[in-house]
Amino acid sequence: MHKLFMTLGLIMLVGAGFAWYFVNVRMDSMIESRLERAATVSLGNHVEVGGVETDLRKGTLTVREISVANPPGYKNPYAMRFTGVEAAVDYDNLEIKRVVLDRPEFLIEELGGTTNIQQMLDALESGGSVVSAADPSQPEPVIVIRHFRIDQARAGFESGSLDRYTELKVDAIEMHDLKGTPTELANQIGKEVLEQLKSDAAMALLEAQALKKAGDLGDQLSNSLGKIFGDDEAAEEPPDSED
């Protein structure tokens, strides 16, 4: 009888282990896969998610890292990077009460009169991605996000044509009561973020162009003055006396 109880206990432990694996590990993997796919579809560039951790008891979701690749032709490997994304989740009702992205990094690059951000926005609005939004055999769930916030973002603007780099201040981005499938939510959030970055990039580009123009005018003025005063000095210099 004692051996029977030990055997049953072992079976229960093994069963609990398998249950934990399927509920937690497989859920983490499923969320990671769908997050990557939805974001890649929306932005038109590869998105890599560096690990998802769910805690059903505490109602939390943590994403260790999200990296958004640059469109082809740009120097830097990524355009956006998020680390330590935290969310409060009601898993029973598929409702995200709050998700905060703190201190993300954005790198805006200008090349040939356009930017990586503009290209991603164009891809999002055209909806022309060749990546399927989801596995047809597994329909996407409808999720509600009550509060979404990006705070204390760090951004840089790098102009290839003007050879200039500028640090940018990005205002907090806040959205409320979003509802849709992961792909639809990625579209809504992606458009809001890209529109904000597009506006910041436009201002930075105008400033960089103005600074370059001022620098060019300064160089021209300096050259002109150098020629004028150089000629005057040459004219005033007495000729060498002959012995």
N, C-alpha and C positions, 0 to 999 in steps of 0.2 A: 504493500500500500504506500509506504514511504517513497519507494522508487516511482510509483505511479504519479504521486503528487509532484515529485521533482521533474518528471517528464512533462507533465502538464504545465508546470511553471516555466520550464524551458521553452515549450511551444508558445506559451503566452508572450514570453520575452521576445522570442524570434518574431512572432506575429506583430508585436508592438513596434519592433524595429522596422519591419517591412512597412507598417502603416505610417510610421514617422517618415520613412524614406519617400513613399508615394505622395503623402500629403505635403511635406515640406520641400524635399529636394526636387521632386518633379514639378511642383508648383513654381519653385524658384526658376527652374529651367524653362518652363512654359512662359512665364512672365518675361524673362530675359529674351527669349526668342521672339516673342510678339512685340516687345518694345523695340528691339533691333529692326525688325521687319517694318513696323509701322513708321518709325522715324526715317528709315532708308527710303521708303516709298514717298514720304512727304517731301523730304529735302533733296531727293534725287542724287544723293551721294551716300557712300557706305557709312553706316553708323555702327560703332562697336560698343557693346555694353560689357563692362568689366566685372560682372558678378552682381547677382541679386540675392538678398536675404530677406525672407519673410518670417514674421513671428505672429502666428495666429492668436496666441494667448494675449500678447500685449497689443495686438492690432497695429503693427508697424511694418513698414517696407523700407529697406535701405538698398540703394544702388551705389556700388562702390565708385564706378567711373563710367562716364559716357563720352565718347570721342566722335566728333563728326568730321569726316574727311573733307578736304578741299576738292573743288572741281578740278579736272585735269588742266595742267598748264601753270598752276600756281606753285610758288616756291615752297611754302610750308606744308607739312603733311596733313595738318588739321586746321579747321576754321573755328571750331568750338570745342571746349572741353569742360565737363562738369564732374565734380568729385564730391562724394559724401552726400548724395541726394537722400533726403529723409521725408517720409510720408506717414501720416496717421490714417489707417485704413479700417473701414468696416467691411470685412471680408464676406460676411453673410449677405449684405445688401449691395455688394460691388460698388461701394461708395468711398471715395478718397476724401476724407474730411479736410486734409491740409497737406500740401506738398511744397517744400521750400528748397530752392536751389541757391545755395549761399556761395558767394565768391567764384562764379564761373569765369572762364577765360574765353574771350572772343578775339580773334585775329582777323581783321579786315584787310584784304589785299586789293590794290588797284592795279590793273594790268590792261593796257591798250584802251583806256577810257571807260572800262567797266570794272566791277568788283566781284569777288567771289560771293558776297552776300546777295548781290543783284542776280547772279546766275542761279543761286539756290532758290531765291524768291520766284524767278521766272519758271523754274522747274516745278515748284509747288503749285503755282497758279495754273500752269498748263496741264498738270495732271498726266504728263506724258511718260511717267516712269514705266520701264519694262518689267519691274519687279511686281509680282502679284502681292496684293495687300495681305492676304492670309491664306492658309491652307483651306481649300474649299470644303474639305471633310470636317473641319473644325471652325464653325462660324464664330466671328468675333463677338465677344460679349459687349453689352452696352454698359458703360461706366459713367459715374458722376464724379466730378471733381468740384468740391465746394469752394476751395480757396487754393489758388496757385500763385506763387511769388518767386521772382528772381531778384536777389538783393546783392548789393556790393559787388557788382560785376566789374571785372578788370578787362579793358579792351585796348587794343593797339591798332593803329591805322598805318599801313605800309604802302607807299606809292612807288611802283616800279618806274613809271614814266617821269616822275619828279624826283626820284631818289631821296625820299624823305620818310621818316618814321615819327609818328605822333602818338602819345598816350591820350586815350579818350575817357571821359567820364560818361557812364551809361546810367540813366535813371532807373530806379526800381520798376520792374514790370509786374503788374498784378492783374489777375483775372479771377472772376467768380462764377460759380454755378455753371460749369461746363458739363455737357452731356454728349456722349457718342461712343462709337467703337474706338479702340486704340488708334486706328488709322485716322478717324475723324478728329479725335482729340489732338493727335500729332499735327494735323493740318491746322487746326485752330491756334494751337500754341506756337507752332513753327511760324505761321504767318505774322502773328503779333510780335514775336522776337525779331524776325527778319526785317519787318517794317521799321521797328525802332532802330536797329543797327544800320539800315539803309539811310535813315534820316541823319544819324550821327556821322556816317561815312561821307554823306554829301557835304555836310558842314566842314568836316576835316579836309576834304578835297578842295573846297573853295579856299580855305585858309592856306593850304599848301600851295595852291596856284598863286594866291596873292603874295605870299612870301617869296616864291620863286621869281615872280614878276618884279617885285621890289628889289630883289637881289640882282636880277639882270640889269635893271635900270641903274642901280648903284655901280655895277661893274662898267656899264657904258659911260656913266658920268665920270668915273675915276679915270677911264682910258682917255676920254676927251680932255679932261683937265691935265692929265699927264702929257698929252701931246702939245697942248697950248703952252703950259709952263715949261715944258722941256724945250720947245722951240725958242721961247723967249730967253731961257737961260743960255741956250747955245748961241743965240744972236748977241747976247751981252758979254759973252766970254771973249776977252781980248786975244788977238792972234799971238802966236809965239814970236818973240823978238829974235831977230837974227844976230848972231855974234859978229 
